[in-house]
Amino acid sequence: MTAPTLRIDESKDVPVLQVAGRLVIEYLEAIEPAFRKTTPDTKTLRIDLDGLEALDTSGAWLIATLKTRLEAQGVSVELIDTSSNRTALIDTVQEALPKEDGAEAPPRGLIPWVAGIGAATAGIGASAMSLVSFLGEILSRFAYGVVRPRRWRTAALVSQMEETGFHAIPIVILMSFLIGIVLAFQGASQLRQFGAEVFVVDLIAISILRELGILLTSIIVAGRSGSAFTASIGSMKVREELDAMRTLGLDPIEVLVLPRVIALVIMLPILGFIANVSGLFGGALMSWIELGVSPSMFITRLQENTDIWHLAIGMIKAPFFAAIIATVACWQAMQVQGSADSVGRHTTTSVVQAIFLVIVADAVFSIFFSELGV
């Protein structure tokens, strides 16, 4: 077994790197430092391979790596080999080497900064137009289903209603119950200073029925069901299942998106009502414990001082919040490209965007009803 050797012959016009011995994986660790240190002073180098007794893929990788490195430094490298098999192996390995391009440093200064703001604004505008276009497609499919009820996919709709509504009831009840307890406790602490403890019932009722009940329920649904919508449809797109559906003549929006949107629009008001009842129960329990407000007194104050419009406003918001969450989640799923990493990124983005738009919509509704004097 002959160990490989490297020797540079500078007696000729062009330096010749003579490689001899068995350049195989057995000697890879020992000979690799010599290849790394090889750096000729001239712009031309010949590598003589005729002295090789054996060459495998690892040895070819050493030569290919050396050749690539020297060529990147501006050195012209020529292989001398009477056996074309070894040259062909080295060329194949060299073609398979990864091409790593250095990342260009981002431009700095006022003009690139302003250009970045413009590009971000244009991107937001393009995304908004894409989202509105996607919403239009959903509405058109819904209108087509109204005209032709046979197009409705009842099984998918019921399944999504169970997943987005029935399975979300425990977490909604727990969250609302705790929110009612917190409101009652904090309200009692503040109102006790003015001897107005009895008004804690009004505080709990208006806060939960008008705002917190449906808003917090929507946030939970956005994190739970919205992320599930994006992940499931996005994964199907990565696996090219959506393309297969189109090939079979099936519309992904009609089959996948529309049942999810309708199911959430139906179930979110129900979840919001359950959240209201649970929140009022938690507030009544804490008021009884902390302030001595009996359940009968709590119910009496609730009936006398709480307008039905407080409940109606929360219920009016619910379908709009549901449509926002489902549309954003499914739209983000359609933007998935390439890999599972894209699914994760768009899932996170869908949750953030849905929660943001729900809060914006809630603010718009608050201003609107305030102007109406409701």
C-alpha positions as CSV (number, residue, x, y, z in Angstrom):
1,M,0.0,0.0,0.0
2,T,1.6,3.2,-1.2
3,A,0.7,6.4,0.6
4,P,0.0,9.4,-1.7
5,T,2.5,12.1,-2.1
6,L,2.5,15.7,-3.5
7,R,5.6,17.3,-5.0
8,I,5.8,20.5,-7.1
9,D,8.4,20.4,-10.0
10,E,9.4,23.9,-10.8
11,S,12.2,23.0,-13.2
12,K,10.0,23.5,-16.2
13,D,8.4,26.7,-17.6
14,V,5.1,25.8,-16.0
15,P,5.2,24.3,-12.4
16,V,3.9,20.8,-12.3
17,L,2.2,19.3,-9.2
18,Q,3.0,15.6,-9.3
19,V,0.5,13.4,-7.4
20,A,1.6,9.9,-6.8
21,G,0.6,6.8,-4.8
22,R,-2.9,5.6,-3.8
23,L,-5.1,8.7,-3.5
24,V,-8.0,6.9,-1.8
25,I,-10.2,7.5,1.3
26,E,-7.8,5.5,3.5
27,Y,-5.2,8.3,3.2
28,L,-7.7,11.2,3.0
29,E,-7.1,12.6,6.5
30,A,-3.3,12.5,6.2
31,I,-3.0,14.0,2.7
32,E,-5.7,16.7,2.9
33,P,-3.5,19.3,4.7
34,A,-1.0,19.1,1.9
35,F,-3.7,19.9,-0.6
36,R,-4.9,22.8,1.4
37,K,-1.4,24.4,1.6
38,T,-0.8,24.1,-2.1
39,T,-0.7,27.6,-3.5
40,P,1.6,28.3,-6.5
41,D,3.2,31.6,-7.1
42,T,2.4,31.5,-10.9
43,K,-0.8,32.0,-12.8
44,T,-0.5,28.5,-14.4
45,L,-0.3,25.1,-12.8
46,R,-0.3,21.6,-14.2
47,I,-1.4,18.6,-12.1
48,D,0.3,15.4,-13.2
49,L,-1.9,12.4,-12.4
50,D,0.1,9.7,-14.2
51,G,1.9,8.7,-11.0
52,L,-1.4,7.7,-9.3
53,E,-1.8,4.0,-8.6
54,A,-5.4,4.3,-7.5
55,L,-8.0,7.0,-7.3
56,D,-11.5,7.0,-5.7
57,T,-14.2,9.6,-5.2
58,S,-12.6,11.0,-2.1
59,G,-9.3,11.5,-3.9
60,A,-11.1,13.1,-6.9
61,W,-12.8,15.4,-4.4
62,L,-9.4,16.6,-3.1
63,I,-8.2,17.3,-6.6
64,A,-11.5,18.9,-7.7
65,T,-11.5,21.1,-4.6
66,L,-7.9,22.2,-5.2
67,K,-8.7,23.0,-8.8
68,T,-11.8,25.0,-8.0
69,R,-9.9,27.0,-5.3
70,L,-7.0,27.8,-7.5
71,E,-9.2,28.8,-10.4
72,A,-11.1,31.1,-8.1
73,Q,-7.8,32.8,-7.3
74,G,-7.1,33.3,-11.0
75,V,-4.7,30.3,-11.5
76,S,-5.2,28.4,-14.7
77,V,-5.1,24.7,-13.9
78,E,-4.5,21.9,-16.4
79,L,-4.8,18.2,-15.7
80,I,-2.2,15.8,-17.2
81,D,-3.5,12.3,-17.4
82,T,-3.0,9.6,-20.0
83,S,-6.1,7.8,-18.5
84,S,-9.3,9.6,-19.3
85,N,-11.2,7.7,-16.7
86,R,-9.6,9.6,-13.9
87,T,-10.1,13.0,-15.5
88,A,-13.7,12.2,-16.1
89,L,-14.2,11.3,-12.5
90,I,-12.6,14.5,-11.3
91,D,-14.7,16.6,-13.7
92,T,-17.9,14.8,-12.5
93,V,-17.0,15.5,-8.8
94,Q,-16.1,19.2,-9.6
95,E,-19.5,19.7,-11.3
96,A,-21.2,18.4,-8.2
97,L,-19.4,20.7,-5.8
98,P,-21.8,23.2,-4.1
99,K,-21.7,26.7,-5.6
100,E,-21.7,29.1,-2.7
101,D,-22.2,32.7,-3.6
102,G,-21.4,35.3,-1.0
103,A,-24.2,37.4,0.3
104,E,-24.1,40.9,-0.9
105,A,-23.9,43.5,1.8
106,P,-27.1,45.6,2.0
107,P,-26.8,49.2,0.8
108,R,-26.7,51.9,3.4
109,G,-27.6,55.5,3.4
110,L,-30.7,57.7,3.1
111,I,-31.7,56.8,-0.4
112,P,-31.6,53.0,0.2
113,W,-33.6,53.5,3.4
114,V,-36.3,55.5,1.6
115,A,-36.3,52.9,-1.2
116,G,-36.8,50.2,1.4
117,I,-39.8,52.0,2.8
118,G,-41.2,52.4,-0.6
119,A,-40.7,48.7,-1.4
120,A,-42.3,47.7,1.8
121,T,-45.3,49.9,1.2
122,A,-45.7,48.5,-2.3
123,G,-45.5,45.0,-0.9
124,I,-48.2,45.8,1.6
125,G,-50.4,47.2,-1.2
126,A,-49.8,44.2,-3.4
127,S,-50.7,41.9,-0.5
128,A,-53.8,43.8,0.3
129,M,-54.9,43.6,-3.4
130,S,-54.2,39.9,-3.4
131,L,-56.2,39.4,-0.2
132,V,-59.2,41.4,-1.6
133,S,-59.0,39.4,-4.8
134,F,-59.0,36.1,-2.8
135,L,-62.0,37.4,-0.8
136,G,-63.8,38.1,-4.1
137,E,-63.2,34.5,-5.2
138,I,-64.7,33.2,-2.0
139,L,-67.8,35.4,-2.4
140,S,-68.2,34.3,-6.0
141,R,-68.0,30.6,-5.1
142,F,-70.5,31.3,-2.3
143,A,-72.9,33.0,-4.7
144,Y,-72.5,30.1,-7.1
145,G,-73.4,27.6,-4.3
146,V,-76.5,29.6,-3.4
147,V,-77.7,29.3,-7.0
148,R,-76.8,25.6,-7.1
149,P,-77.2,24.2,-3.6
150,R,-76.1,20.7,-4.8
151,R,-72.5,22.1,-4.9
152,W,-72.5,22.5,-1.1
153,R,-70.2,19.9,0.5
154,T,-72.2,19.2,3.6
155,A,-69.9,16.6,5.1
156,A,-66.9,18.9,4.9
157,L,-68.9,21.7,6.4
158,V,-70.1,19.7,9.4
159,S,-66.6,18.3,9.9
160,Q,-65.1,21.8,10.0
161,M,-67.9,23.0,12.3
162,E,-67.0,20.3,14.7
163,E,-63.3,21.0,14.5
164,T,-63.5,24.8,14.8
165,G,-66.5,25.0,17.1
166,F,-67.2,22.0,19.3
167,H,-63.6,21.2,20.0
168,A,-62.9,24.8,20.9
169,I,-65.6,25.0,23.6
170,P,-63.4,23.9,26.6
171,I,-60.7,26.5,26.1
172,V,-63.2,29.2,25.4
173,I,-65.1,28.5,28.6
174,L,-61.9,28.4,30.7
175,M,-60.6,31.6,29.2
176,S,-63.8,33.5,29.6
177,F,-64.4,32.2,33.1
178,L,-60.9,33.4,34.2
179,I,-61.4,36.8,32.5
180,G,-64.7,37.3,34.4
181,I,-62.9,36.5,37.7
182,V,-60.1,39.0,36.9
183,L,-62.5,41.7,35.9
184,A,-64.6,41.2,39.1
185,F,-61.5,41.2,41.3
186,Q,-59.9,44.2,39.8
187,G,-63.1,46.1,39.5
188,A,-63.9,45.4,43.2
189,S,-60.5,46.6,44.3
190,Q,-61.0,50.0,42.5
191,L,-64.7,50.5,43.2
192,R,-64.4,49.7,46.9
193,Q,-62.4,52.9,47.3
194,F,-65.6,54.9,46.4
195,G,-68.2,52.7,48.0
196,A,-69.5,51.7,44.6
197,E,-69.0,48.0,44.8
198,V,-72.4,47.2,43.4
199,F,-71.5,48.8,40.0
200,V,-69.0,46.0,39.5
201,V,-71.9,44.1,37.9
202,D,-72.3,46.8,35.2
203,L,-68.5,46.8,34.6
204,I,-68.5,43.0,34.1
205,A,-71.6,42.9,32.0
206,I,-70.7,45.7,29.6
207,S,-67.0,44.7,29.3
208,I,-67.7,41.1,28.5
209,L,-70.9,41.3,26.4
210,R,-69.8,44.3,24.3
211,E,-66.1,43.8,23.9
212,L,-64.0,41.2,25.7
213,G,-66.1,38.1,25.2
214,I,-66.1,38.1,21.4
215,L,-62.7,39.7,21.0
216,L,-60.8,37.3,23.1
217,T,-62.8,34.4,21.6
218,S,-61.7,35.6,18.2
219,I,-58.1,35.8,19.2
220,I,-58.2,32.2,20.5
221,V,-59.9,31.0,17.4
222,A,-57.3,32.8,15.2
223,G,-54.5,31.1,17.1
224,R,-56.2,27.7,17.1
225,S,-58.3,27.3,14.0
226,G,-56.6,29.9,11.8
227,S,-53.3,28.3,12.2
228,A,-54.8,24.9,11.5
229,F,-56.4,26.2,8.3
230,T,-53.1,27.6,7.0
231,A,-51.0,24.5,8.0
232,S,-53.4,22.0,6.5
233,I,-54.0,23.7,3.2
234,G,-50.4,24.9,3.0
235,S,-49.1,21.3,3.5
236,M,-51.5,20.1,0.7
237,K,-50.0,22.8,-1.6
238,V,-46.5,21.7,-0.8
239,R,-47.4,18.1,-1.6
240,E,-49.0,19.3,-4.9
241,E,-52.4,18.0,-3.9
242,L,-54.0,21.3,-5.0
243,D,-52.6,20.8,-8.5
244,A,-53.9,17.3,-8.5
245,M,-57.4,18.6,-7.5
246,R,-57.4,21.1,-10.4
247,T,-56.3,18.3,-12.7
248,L,-59.4,16.3,-11.6
249,G,-61.6,19.3,-12.3
250,L,-62.1,20.2,-8.6
251,D,-61.8,23.8,-7.4
252,P,-59.7,24.1,-4.2
253,I,-61.5,27.2,-3.1
254,E,-64.9,25.5,-3.3
255,V,-63.6,22.2,-1.8
256,L,-61.2,23.4,0.9
257,V,-61.7,27.1,1.6
258,L,-65.4,27.7,1.4
259,P,-66.4,25.0,4.0
260,R,-63.9,26.4,6.4
261,V,-65.0,30.0,6.0
262,I,-68.7,29.1,6.4
263,A,-68.1,26.8,9.4
264,L,-66.2,29.6,11.2
265,V,-68.8,32.2,10.4
266,I,-71.5,29.9,11.9
267,M,-69.6,28.7,14.9
268,L,-67.8,31.9,16.1
269,P,-71.1,33.6,17.2
270,I,-72.0,30.5,19.2
271,L,-68.5,30.4,20.8
272,G,-68.9,34.1,21.6
273,F,-72.2,33.5,23.3
274,I,-70.7,30.7,25.3
275,A,-67.8,32.9,26.3
276,N,-70.3,35.6,27.4
277,V,-72.1,33.2,29.7
278,S,-68.9,31.8,31.1
279,G,-67.5,35.2,31.7
280,L,-70.6,36.4,33.5
281,F,-70.6,33.3,35.6
282,G,-66.9,33.9,36.6
283,G,-67.6,37.5,37.4
284,A,-70.7,36.6,39.5
285,L,-68.7,34.0,41.4
286,M,-65.9,36.4,42.3
287,S,-68.4,39.2,43.1
288,W,-70.1,36.9,45.6
289,I,-66.8,35.9,47.2
290,E,-65.1,39.3,47.2
291,L,-68.0,41.7,47.6
292,G,-70.8,39.6,49.0
293,V,-73.0,40.3,45.9
294,S,-75.4,37.4,45.9
295,P,-76.2,35.6,42.6
296,S,-79.8,36.9,42.8
297,M,-78.6,40.5,43.2
298,F,-76.1,40.0,40.4
299,I,-78.9,38.8,38.1
300,T,-81.2,41.6,39.1
301,R,-78.6,44.3,38.4
302,L,-77.8,42.6,35.1
303,Q,-81.4,42.7,34.0
304,E,-82.0,46.2,35.2
305,N,-78.9,48.0,34.0
306,T,-77.6,46.0,31.0
307,D,-79.2,46.9,27.7
308,I,-79.8,44.1,25.2
309,W,-77.8,46.1,22.7
310,H,-74.6,45.3,24.6
311,L,-75.1,41.6,23.7
312,A,-76.3,42.4,20.2
313,I,-73.2,44.4,19.4
314,G,-70.9,41.5,20.3
315,M,-73.0,39.1,18.3
316,I,-73.0,41.5,15.3
317,K,-69.2,41.6,15.3
318,A,-68.8,37.8,15.4
319,P,-69.5,36.9,11.8
320,F,-67.2,39.6,10.5
321,F,-64.4,38.5,12.8
322,A,-64.9,34.9,11.7
323,A,-64.7,35.9,8.0
324,I,-61.5,37.9,8.6
325,I,-59.8,35.0,10.4
326,A,-60.8,32.3,7.9
327,T,-60.1,34.4,4.8
328,V,-56.6,35.5,6.0
329,A,-55.7,31.9,7.1
330,C,-56.7,30.3,3.8
331,W,-55.1,33.2,1.8
332,Q,-51.8,32.7,3.6
333,A,-52.1,28.9,2.9
334,M,-52.3,29.7,-0.8
335,Q,-49.1,31.8,-0.6
336,V,-47.1,28.7,0.6
337,Q,-44.3,27.8,-1.8
338,G,-41.6,25.2,-1.9
339,S,-41.1,23.6,1.5
340,A,-42.3,22.9,5.0
341,D,-40.4,25.9,6.2
342,S,-42.7,28.1,4.1
343,V,-45.7,26.4,5.8
344,G,-44.4,27.4,9.2
345,R,-43.6,31.0,8.2
346,H,-47.0,31.5,6.6
347,T,-48.8,29.9,9.5
348,T,-47.2,32.3,11.9
349,T,-48.0,35.2,9.6
350,S,-51.6,34.2,9.2
351,V,-52.1,34.2,13.0
352,V,-50.4,37.6,13.4
353,Q,-52.3,39.2,10.5
354,A,-55.7,37.7,11.6
355,I,-55.3,39.0,15.2
356,F,-54.2,42.4,13.9
357,L,-57.1,42.8,11.5
358,V,-59.6,41.6,14.1
359,I,-58.4,44.3,16.5
360,V,-58.6,46.9,13.8
361,A,-62.1,45.8,12.9
362,D,-63.1,45.9,16.5
363,A,-61.9,49.5,16.8
364,V,-63.8,50.4,13.6
365,F,-67.0,48.8,15.1
366,S,-66.5,50.7,18.4
367,I,-66.3,54.0,16.6
368,F,-69.2,53.2,14.4
369,F,-71.5,52.2,17.2
370,S,-70.3,55.1,19.3
371,E,-71.3,57.5,16.5
372,L,-74.7,55.8,16.3
373,G,-75.1,56.3,20.1
374,V,-75.6,52.6,20.8
